Amino acid sequence: MAEPVSIDASRATPGLWDRVSTWVSENKAVAYTIAGTVVVITSAGAIYYFSGSKTPPAPSEKRKSKKERRKEKKAAEDAKAGISLKDEEAAPATPAAPKTATVEPEVELPEINETTVETFSQEERESLAQKLKTLGNKAYGSKDYNKAIDLYGKAILLKPDPVFYSNRAACHNALSDWDKVVEDTSAAIAMNPEYIKALNRRAHAYEHLGLFSEALLDYTASCIIDGFKTDSSAQSVERLLKKVAEKKGKAILAEKKNRLPSATFVTNYLQSFRSRPPPEGLEPGVELDENTSKGQLQLGLIAVTKKTGEAYAEASAAFKKAVELGDLGEYEAFALNQRATFLYLEGDTPAALEDLNKAIELQPSLTQAYIKRASMQLETGNKELASEDFEKAMAQNKDDPDIYYHRAQLHFILGEYADAAKDYQKSIDLDRDFIYSHIQLGVTQYKLGSIASSMATFRRTIKNFDKVPDVYNYYGELLIDQQKYEDAIERFETAIEMERQTKPTGAINVLPLINKALALFQWKQDFAAAEDLCEKALILDPECDIAVATMAQLLLQQGKVTRALEYFERAAELSRTEGEIVNALSYAEATRTQLEVSQKYPQLAARLQSMEGAVPLR
């Protein structure tokens, strides 16, 4: 559903890119399933790649020898690079170190060089070139690559031909001479822009040279030319998209400064914990010196209640200063817990964990510190440590409903919906006034396939929390999933109006606006209205990653590819973790590649457009 991407967001609904990916796949023009990968072409011609389920393992067979396995592995690599000359009249060969033995010509050939070539007639040139190609193919088949290179070179002197260049490139490939592979395949492609084998060979060489963007472009062009029929090329595109995104993602992370995400994100995270009064002595009415640690702690708590981006930044600064000033006495563990919260939201998880460890050491009964640490452990892949922290929290206070709510989040994220439902219900049993336990229980029941139970939970929650906009928003999302668009839009409009009436402008949750935009697009293909709603959401919350990503997709669907790329890149900038950045950049690179294909191979762009509608929607 519509949630910020975070392991411990306010509700554990699917993340930003899962949500946007689902939306794209539901509104695509063409989808091809290739070896477990769905290649999606939108109505604008952009290409997306989504990993599917893996092929089940084949029945056990007799174990092959090491030599056989090495041979098969090498053959697979050759196939991926398009190394075999089978289609070019040579026996397939496995690249290996060149042998000293040479293949003697079967016929006597005249001396061929740049001087003598001018002495032959056109007919003689073509005949000799074909003989040289045949001899070159035989030399290649015998793994005498240097001899083959010489023979193909002479054939090129007589008659420049893309096949001769591509065959010589295959020899350079076998010798791992990647620069020469690029040189020869580029010559072949210049003569025949739709030469798939040459494109694949050049892409393979580019990848070895670390030129991932160039390799991605060639593999994409190859896929379009053959109509996405070659599994290895499509898989190479997916692999290269990830490599390009990871390379750029690391560069972004290296320069990225820690900062808070959108106000919507922060609010949802903070609301995932039940509201509690400030510790005695830090209440808003108590006069404290702002230059003291306790005064800064009080300022931070007051700022948090304003729920705006500016106020959250003030709160973060105040909590940090409070800890730095020291002399907190009984409030030290509480202050460390608050600073850890904002450090985590800013993306500095290691520092946040350090603060939580200190807080727990100072005050073992502080269950919220265990809960937050558990969510961070899960985000870093430590599921066992996360589970241990929940157990430790329960040992301190088994009746704290927040423990069960957040443990349910862990189960939800891991797809353990039955266990999640039990914990959400336990959280409700301990405290029925926390609306998000009810909302998440309804969502979880829906995930379990209990549609009737889910709808009943939401109707009951609306009756009991009729003044809370969130319940209408999430109920509307489930109605969208059932294609009840008119009912869904009515719920979103109710949520939007409630947000406007009950909150200051800067504190409005923009998710109902984005959900209404998606509903209008899915129902009526009303791009103008959907785009307008996203723009309003971005005016209210410029840092909202979901609004940015949704706008990117809307622009892409309308063929506004250049603007869409800008929004995808913006989404990468707003992402908090390396995984989120890589996902965002994968979309950006897919879009960028489409632009480059259109510019470099205009005939392919037209062909891609003509493919739309060729495969029925599923």
Number of C-alpha atoms within 10 A of each C-alpha: 19 21 21 28 22 23 21 23 23 22 26 25 22 18 20 25 19 15 18 20 17 12 15 19 20 12 17 20 22 22 23 18 17 19 16 15 20 20 23 21 24 23 20 20 28 23 23 24 24 13 14 12 8 9 8 6 6 6 5 6 6 5 8 9 9 9 9 11 12 12 14 13 12 15 18 14 16 21 17 19 23 23 26 23 19 12 10 15 12 19 16 19 18 20 26 13 11 17 12 10 11 16 16 11 14 8 8 7 10 9 9 18 12 9 8 12 17 13 10 13 11 11 9 12 19 16 14 19 24 16 18 24 25 20 22 31 30 22 25 30 20 21 24 23 29 19 24 29 23 14 23 29 23 23 26 20 17 26 18 18 17 22 23 29 25 31 31 29 31 32 28 23 24 22 17 16 15 20 16 19 29 24 14 23 29 21 20 25 20 12 15 14 19 19 19 21 23 32 28 27 31 32 32 29 27 21 19 15 13 12 15 23 19 19 27 28 25 24 26 26 31 26 23 21 19 12 13 18 15 14 15 21 28 24 21 22 25 23 15 25 28 21 19 21 26 19 14 17 25 14 11 16 16 9 8 13 11 14 17 21 21 20 26 25 25 23 22 18 20 18 16 20 19 14 9 6 8 13 11 8 13 20 15 12 8 11 11 18 11 14 11 16 26 27 17 25 29 28 22 26 22 19 18 20 13 17 22 23 23 13 19 25 19 17 26 25 17 26 27 21 20 26 23 11 13 13 13 17 9 11 20 21 24 23 27 24 27 25 27 29 25 24 23 21 24 20 20 18 21 14 14 24 22 13 24 27 20 16 24 20 12 15 16 16 17 19 23 19 27 27 28 24 28 28 26 23 20 19 17 13 11 13 16 11 16 24 18 13 22 24 18 17 25 19 12 15 14 14 16 16 24 24 27 26 29 28 24 30 28 25 18 23 18 12 14 15 22 15 17 26 24 17 23 27 21 20 26 21 13 14 16 15 13 20 20 23 28 24 22 28 26 28 29 27 20 17 15 16 11 13 17 11 15 24 18 12 20 23 17 13 20 20 10 13 17 13 15 17 23 25 23 28 27 25 24 29 25 20 19 21 12 11 14 15 21 14 13 26 25 15 23 28 19 19 26 22 12 17 21 14 11 13 13 12 13 17 21 23 25 24 24 29 25 26 28 27 28 29 26 22 18 18 14 11 16 15 18 12 16 23 23 15 23 27 18 15 23 20 13 19 23 15 23 24 28 30 27 25 25 28 26 28 24 24 20 22 23 14 16 14 22 14 13 26 23 15 24 27 20 19 27 26 19 21 24 22 18 16 13 21 23 24 22 25 28 27 29 25 25 23 24 23 22 22 20 15 19 17 12 14 14 13 14 19 21 12 14 22 16 11 16 18 14 10 11 10 13 8
